[in-house]
Amino acid sequence: MRIKLEHLRELTKKALLNYGYNQAETAAISEVLLYAQLRGNNQGVVKLIGKGIPKSPDVKPVEIEKETKLSVLINAHQNHAMVVLNQAADLAIKKAKEHGMSIVGVNNINTSSGALGFYARKIAKANLIGFVFAGSMETVATHGSSEALFGTNPFAIGVPAEGEPLVYDIATAAMAYFGVVEANTAGRKLPDGIAFDKSGNPTANPADVLDGGSLRTFDKGHKGTGLSMMVQILTGPLTGSYYTGFGDVAKNWGGHFIFAFDPELLDGVEAVRRGVAQITQKAKSTKKLPGVSEIFVPGEKGNRLTQKFLASGEIEIEENLYNELKKAAK
């Protein structure tokens, strides 16, 4: 179904206010959620349904636990991840602008930061190259097992380009956790071969995954497992957050790690922009396989969809999701 974009924004705002966030927090979280929704990304308003994302009663002011001229370690103190990651990205940009590069770690979060491409894009818009990683609780099985061990462990890379930055945003899991939630809400099956139920049997039922099952990595093999493990290390032990059964899963499962650097340390931002344009043009002009109408580069489909929705002032949304969102916004 299609609804007015302004209506979706209003429902999102009302739901967040109902969950206890103030106006500034609501604005920050809404921006991240709608970035994803406009791109057709499953990190959007689906996060507001069901149990939703109520504001923690244990919130304290965000604290910088450790800082050098190149680095910051942030204790989020249970503030929402989308609010804190915005601040973390700003700090990463500031330090990288001043000193050429920066690293920022975030701990003490138990909420999702949403589409990591949002933050990687923000860094790239500042003419920097940004890497953003997120860890989470056990949802994904290691290769050769059906037992959940790793988080869905997404990461994003943002690179300056002519016009919109080039942003690569991927979960190391075969599907993001909220993709499973979205499929369950819509009554859709999962793709074959990507999930197990809690007994270790293959399943296409999203409810089985949500009820103690697990997902496979994106390639269903050892390469995806290795990449997921590396993301878990960068976001868990490195930042002081929960990982694979170690630490406080109730309050500290959302570890994050950001690395940003200035292309001027090497051949410069203009060389990067020029290279992105050349590689993109070359990739899109390569010989297509039968049945392929167009070659796409990272983020291109999402950019087009966003522009389409913004131009029309309307957006497509699954009917069950819309109905659940209206309940959250009452």
Secondary structure, 3 states (H helix, E strand, C coil): CEEEHHHHHHHHHHHHHHCCCCHHHHHHHHHHHHHHHHCCCCCCHHHHCCCCCCCCCCCCCCEEEEECCCEEEEECCCCCHHHHHHHHHHHHHHHHHHHCEEEEEEECCCCCCCCCHHHHHHHHHCCCEEEEEECCCCCEECCCCCCEEECCCEEEEEECCCCCCEEEEEECECCCHHHHHHHHHHCCCCCCCCEECCCCCECCCHHHHHCCCEECECCCCHHHHHHHHHHHHHHCCCCCCCECCECCCCCCCCCEEEEEECHHHCCCHHHHHHHHHHHHHHHHCCCCCCCCCCCCCCCHHHHHHHHHHHHHCEEECCHHHHHHHHHHCC
